């Protein structure tokens, strides 16, 4: 309506037009709960797939195997080559800024290679597990082994800290996660440390039953 027409209506004694009704509020969109499970693998060069394509690293292979079982999951690879348990602890809060249903911890091998004191390694793993659980994640701890040339005392003490941390901190343990690689050199790259694509697949298959059980248990 123009200003002139409005003046004429009022001057003639006609009632002013009713104020327009406010538009009905638009209903907020319904956001369905995500059905997808988010799994984060916090690890070192094993998880990162050093020397291979990212799709060949065990986190990606595990995702493919889980999806083949009909499970709607996303596996986030938070592996950093050369990382230690101290490094993992320093970035765990950042990694879990986006919530995850499952946190897989694959760390400790580099601690041994660098001669880190075992109490430090154990404490770091404990703190990582605690923070993962505090963030609401089920934590899966992957048991690491070191070569026998480290001596029987160190080798035994290193392997023993994983089941102790898992039991006392409420994590699930996958014992001897890399043991098959050490028993079969054909599963290792020429450096003798890092898995081939087939070695990575074996790691994913080793982890699969635990992940499947957790996902189906949460469902």
C-alpha positions in Angstrom: 0.0 0.0 0.0 1.4 3.5 -0.9 1.7 6.2 1.7 -0.9 8.3 -0.1 -3.5 5.5 -0.1 -3.0 5.0 3.6 -3.6 8.7 4.3 -6.8 8.6 2.2 -8.2 5.6 4.1 -7.6 7.2 7.5 -9.0 10.5 6.3 -12.2 8.8 5.2 -12.7 7.2 8.6 -11.9 3.7 7.3 -10.2 1.4 9.8 -6.6 0.8 9.1 -5.8 -2.6 7.6 -4.9 -5.3 10.0 -1.3 -5.8 10.7 0.1 -8.7 8.8 0.3 -11.9 10.9 3.9 -13.0 11.7 4.9 -16.0 9.6 4.6 -19.3 11.4 8.0 -20.3 12.7 9.7 -22.8 10.5 10.0 -26.1 12.2 13.6 -27.0 13.1 14.9 -29.8 10.9 14.9 -33.2 12.4 18.4 -34.4 12.8 18.6 -38.2 12.9 21.1 -39.8 15.2 24.1 -40.9 13.2 24.2 -44.6 12.7 27.8 -44.6 11.8 30.5 -45.6 14.3 33.7 -43.6 14.4 36.8 -45.5 15.2 40.1 -43.6 15.7 43.5 -45.4 15.5 46.1 -43.5 17.4 49.4 -44.9 16.3 52.8 -44.6 14.7 54.3 -45.7 11.4 52.5 -49.0 11.6 49.1 -47.3 11.5 50.4 -44.6 9.1 51.4 -47.3 6.6 54.9 -46.1 6.1 56.1 -47.0 2.6 52.6 -47.9 1.4 49.5 -46.1 0.1 47.1 -45.0 2.9 44.5 -47.4 1.6 46.9 -50.3 2.3 47.5 -49.4 6.0 45.6 -51.6 8.5 43.2 -48.9 9.6 41.8 -48.5 6.1 41.8 -52.3 5.5 40.0 -52.8 8.8 37.3 -50.3 7.7 36.8 -52.2 4.4 36.6 -55.5 6.3 34.1 -54.1 8.8 31.9 -52.6 6.0 32.0 -56.0 4.2 30.4 -57.4 7.3 27.6 -54.9 7.0 28.8 -52.6 9.8 28.5 -48.8 9.1 31.8 -47.6 10.4 34.5 -45.0 9.6 38.0 -45.6 10.7 40.1 -42.5 11.1 43.8 -43.0 10.8 45.6 -40.9 13.3 49.0 -42.6 12.8 52.1 -40.5 12.8 55.4 -42.1 11.7 58.0 -42.0 14.5 55.4 -41.3 17.2 56.0 -42.4 20.8 53.6 -42.9 23.6 54.6 -39.4 24.8 53.7 -38.0 21.4 50.4 -39.8 21.4 49.6 -38.5 24.8 50.4 -34.9 23.7 47.8 -35.1 20.9 45.1 -37.4 22.3 42.9 -34.5 23.3 43.1 -32.9 19.9 42.5 -36.3 18.2 39.3 -36.8 20.2 37.9 -33.3 19.7 35.4 -35.2 17.4 33.9 -37.9 19.5 34.7 -41.5 18.7 33.0 -44.7 19.8 36.2 -46.7 19.7 39.8 -45.6 20.3 42.5 -48.0 19.1 45.9 -47.4 20.6 48.9 -48.7 18.6 51.9 -47.2 20.3 55.1 -48.1 22.2 57.3 -49.7 19.6 59.2 -46.5 19.1 59.6 -46.1 22.8 61.5 -49.4 22.9 63.6 -48.5 19.8 64.6 -45.2 21.5 65.3 -46.9 24.8 62.7 -45.0 26.7 62.3 -46.0 30.4 59.5 -48.6 30.7 57.7 -46.8 33.6 57.4 -43.7 31.3 55.9 -45.8 28.5 53.5 -47.5 30.9 52.4 -44.2 32.4 51.8 -42.6 29.0 49.7 -45.5 27.9 47.6 -45.3 31.1 47.0 -41.6 30.6 46.0 -42.2 26.9 43.5 -45.0 27.9 42.1 -42.8 30.7 41.5 -39.8 28.4 40.0 -42.0 25.8 37.5 -43.5 28.3 36.8 -40.1 29.7 35.9 -39.0 26.2 33.3 -41.8 26.1 35.3 -44.2 23.8 35.8 -47.9 24.3 39.6 -48.2 24.2 41.4 -51.1 22.4 45.0 -51.4 23.3 47.3 -53.3 20.9 50.0 -55.3 22.6 53.5 -54.6 21.1 56.6 -56.8 21.1 60.2 -56.0 20.7 63.0 -58.1 19.1 64.6 -60.7 21.3 68.0 -59.0 21.0 66.9 -56.5 23.6 67.5 -59.1 26.1 65.0 -61.4 27.9 64.4 -59.1 30.9 63.6 -56.0 28.8 61.6 -58.0 26.3 59.5 -59.7 29.0 58.9 -56.4 30.9 57.9 -54.5 27.8 55.4 -57.2 26.7 54.0 -57.4 30.2 53.1 -53.8 30.5 50.3 -54.0 27.9 48.1 -56.6 29.7 48.7 -54.8 33.0 47.5 -51.4 31.6 44.6 -52.9 29.8 43.4 -54.8 32.9 43.9 -52.0 35.4 42.6 -49.2 33.2 39.6 -51.0 31.6 40.8 -51.3 28.0 40.4 -54.2 25.7 43.7 -55.9 24.8 44.8 -57.4 21.5 47.9 -59.3 22.6 50.8 -59.9 20.3 49.4 -57.6 17.7 52.6 -57.6 15.5 53.9 -61.1 16.5 53.0 -62.7 13.2 55.1 -60.1 11.4 58.2 -61.0 13.4 57.7 -64.7 12.6 57.4 -64.2 8.9 60.0 -61.9 7.2 58.1 -62.0 3.9 55.4 -59.8 5.6 58.0 -57.0 6.1 59.4 -54.4 3.7 63.2 -54.5 3.0 63.8 -52.4 6.1 62.8 -55.4 8.2 60.5 -53.2 10.4 57.5 -52.1 8.5 54.8 -54.4 7.0 54.2 -55.0 3.4 50.6 -54.6 2.1 50.0 -58.2 2.9 51.5 -57.7 6.4 49.1 -54.7 6.9 46.2 -56.9 5.9 47.2 -59.5 8.5 47.2 -56.8 11.1 43.7 -55.7 10.1 42.5 -59.3 10.3 44.1 -59.6 13.7 42.2 -56.6 14.9 38.9 -57.3 13.2 37.3 -59.7 15.8 37.8 -57.2 18.6 36.4 -54.3 16.6 33.5 -56.3 15.4 32.6 -57.4 18.9 32.8 -53.8 20.2 30.7 -52.4 17.4 28.0 -55.1 17.7 28.1 -54.7 21.5 27.5 -51.0 21.3 24.6 -51.5 18.8 
